[in-house]
Amino acid sequence: MKKFKIILNPVAGHGNGLKLRPAIERLLADHGLDFDLAQTECTGHALELTRQAAAEGYPVIVAAGGDGTINEVINGLMEVKQAGSPPPALGILCAGRGNDLAYSLGIPVELDPACQALAEDRRRWIDVGRVSSSADAQGKTIPLRGVIPQGRYFGNCVGIGFDAIGTIEAAKLPRWGGFASFLVAILKTVFLYNHAPLAAIEFNGQTITQRSLMISIMNGRQVGGGGFIMAPDSQPDDGLLDLCIAEQMSSFAVLRMVPYFTKGTQATQPSIKTARTRRVAVAAQDGPLPAHTDGEIICTEGMRLAVELFQHQIEVIVKREGPQA
């Protein structure tokens, strides 16, 4: 029988991870799973624990936390892969506020069906993105926060501009539900971030230069606790990033756009550009680029970001489709 390594972030969801630990251990045992559980102690620890678990031969590493915890585990798995070894498979137990990668992959947010999915062990390959190369206005490299030397890998998204500021604001809010937190944060950000930098966006042999309030680079479908569908047609295994670029607009216009984003119909609006690409570079012309990946802030003063996608990099345990036998 395979043995699972559970990496639990106790502070995920403002302490929800620790609160859920007894239920996680009970449900894993109820589903007949053999496991070892380790708790993270600080930022970056999940990446370190992933390296260690892979070296010890665990075939499956389960991230029990939010999107930030999953992001660290993905970075650890990609480190293993880049070193020339096949990485363990990734499992997910949701304990954070956002849980956006789980939503995008159809992994249950509820613990019992998520543990059942681990027991059934149905897998799919997913693509993994990488963001790198931040520099300031003088061309001096600014290291991205919390990255390994070749850049930071991600499973769900990179957000530049408005949604990065929204992520910062959401982290300041009390322990509410995922979408509620992000919605309140968006309403605050409308008035905090209303002058977008001029940015050159390069992809597919073309360059768009405009004041862009938001540049979302998606491997998954949605952000903000599943409430904002940034890329309704995105598939995490198609080898392509989905871009959603919003022009500079007034605060009132941003508020009018919210219902379109919650329904995934924003592409019908003239202020929104969408595209698909494998690589994209964003260079600010007159102001910094605040950016996050998978809900974790990676820079606030960068002037250039390069993003690329690598197809079919890791296996993820997902929910079995259709009626159960």
Secondary structure, 3 states (H helix, E strand, C coil): CCEEEEEECCCHHHHHHHHHHHHHHHHHHHCCCEEEEEECCCCCHHHHHHHHHHHCCCCEEEEEECHHHHHHHHHHHHHHHHCCCCCCEEEEEECCCCCHHHHHHCCCCCHHHHHHHHHHCEEEEEEEEEEECCECCCCCECCCCCCECCEEEECCEEEEEHHHHHHHHHHCCCCCCHHHHHHHHHHHHHHHCCCCCEEEEEECCEEEEEEEEEEEEECCCEECCCCEECCCCCCCCCCCEEEEEEECCCHHHHHHHHHHHHHCCHHHCCCEEEEEECEEEEEECCCCEEEEECCEEEEEEECEEEEEEEEEEEEEEECCCCCCC
